[in-house]
Amino acid sequence: MDGKTNKKMTIMNHEYRKYTSLTILGKRYNKAELLKQCETKLKRFETPDWEISLYSFILEWLNESPFVEVKTSGSTGIPKTIQVLKSAMLRSAFNTLNFFELKEDQTALLCLPCEFIAGKMMVVRAFAGKLDLIPVPVTGTPLDSLQHPVDFAALTPLQMSNQLGKNPDKTNLLKTVILGGSAVSEELAEKLQNQPFDAWETYGMTETHSHIALRLINGPRKDDSFTPLPGVRIQTDNRKCLAIDVPGITDQPIITNDIAEINEAGKFKISGRIDNIINSGGIKISPEKVESQIAYIVNAPFFITGIPHPQLGQQTVLVMENPPKDENKLLDQIKKMVPQFHAPKKIIFRNPLPRTENGKIKRTLNW
């Protein structure tokens, strides 16, 4: 780097020092008050784990280091801890604040664990945008403890699905929701069509500090493609996988294993991961695509994967958490819903399914 670039980076790295005040549940804390609140919460034996995670991250944000340590989920590899710049997290936060036109004192629901990037970024958005952070217990139905409307919320698709199934009236308290951490199934998207809030599916990863693209799932403006946020540059490599460059966030383009199709408008669709592709007798099968096609009829957590086969190389199988009423009937139904040779040949049962630390299903049969 030349001297000019070094100076610019130094300025960026110190920008986070400006954001040390935070509103939590309607009460505004300056830095000193926040530090005292963190000390109090972390000393109490009865403080639940989700609050310990929150206040530990607030302490980390307020310290002098320009970096934050973040755990990756492990859904596409071995879980690890990486360092990310606080300045880059701020850049990501402002991208979201500007996109949704969030204003000072609007409420932001925190119902995700702060060990991972999604939870941390909701806190950073509250710091950056002077939002009122509304923390609630991290559960499968996080809206159960919510008493008042919130302007902005981030949930996993599983949390949203659980909430719609067990206590759907609580969703009336939502205005704008982003869903991330895993893909939104066609079944969930259908359930969201008549909801009173705007639901957005996100695309991003730990290395991009939350989402870099969004698609509206419901309402008259719903879209089947992701729209990159302003400034995000995308292209595909020779494998047809997405490459992402986000100035101020990524040091260099991130080459993903996500198979993408970019249209003339610069929007994109993801059809699966190249490292998940099943090669069965020379036929390339995207398990994610098969999953989206059969989600309506598989009434249990599941995934599609390939297992070794002496003639085909790989054989497609359906891995389910609970057995169906009639295994052969389900396999016959699936055959009618997916292209020839793409249907699973058998069902494997595993209860519970293997999951990462933050709840994502792991596509593995190494049991």
Stockholm file with secondary structure:
# STOCKHOLM 1.0

chainA/1-367         MDGKTNKKMTIMNHEYRKYTSLTILGKRYNKAELLKQCETKLKRFETPDWEISLYSFILEWLNESPFVEVKTSGSTGIPKTIQVLKSAMLRSAFNTLNFFELKEDQTALLCLPCEFIAGKMMVVRAFAGKLDLIPVPVTGTPLDSLQHPVDFAALTPLQMSNQLGKNPDKTNLLKTVILGGSAVSEELAEKLQNQPFDAWETYGMTETHSHIALRLINGPRKDDSFTPLPGVRIQTDNRKCLAIDVPGITDQPIITNDIAEINEAGKFKISGRIDNIINSGGIKISPEKVESQIAYIVNAPFFITGIPHPQLGQQTVLVMENPPKDENKLLDQIKKMVPQFHAPKKIIFRNPLPRTENGKIKRTLNW
#=GR chainA/1-367 SS CCHHHHHHHHHHHHGGGGCCCEEETTEEECHHHHHHHHHHHHHCTTCCHHHHHHHHHHHHHHSSCSEEEEECCCSSSCCCEEEEEHHHHHHHHHHHHHHTTCCTTCEEEECSCTTSHHHHHHHHHHHHHTCEEEECCCCSSGGGGCCSCEEEEEECHHHHHHHHHHCGGGGGGEEEEEECSSCCCHHHHHHTTTCSSEEEEEEEEGGGTEEEEEEECSSTTCCSSBEECTTCEEEECTTSEEEEECTTTCSSCEEEEEEEEECTTSCEEEEEEGGGCEEETTEEECHHHHHHHHTTTCCSCEEEEEEEETTTEEEEEEEESSCCSCHHHHHHHHHHHSCTTTSCSEEEECSSCCBCTTSCBCCCCCC
#=GC SS_cons         CCHHHHHHHHHHHHGGGGCCCEEETTEEECHHHHHHHHHHHHHCTTCCHHHHHHHHHHHHHHSSCSEEEEECCCSSSCCCEEEEEHHHHHHHHHHHHHHTTCCTTCEEEECSCTTSHHHHHHHHHHHHHTCEEEECCCCSSGGGGCCSCEEEEEECHHHHHHHHHHCGGGGGGEEEEEECSSCCCHHHHHHTTTCSSEEEEEEEEGGGTEEEEEEECSSTTCCSSBEECTTCEEEECTTSEEEEECTTTCSSCEEEEEEEEECTTSCEEEEEEGGGCEEETTEEECHHHHHHHHTTTCCSCEEEEEEEETTTEEEEEEEESSCCSCHHHHHHHHHHHSCTTTSCSEEEECSSCCBCTTSCBCCCCCC
//
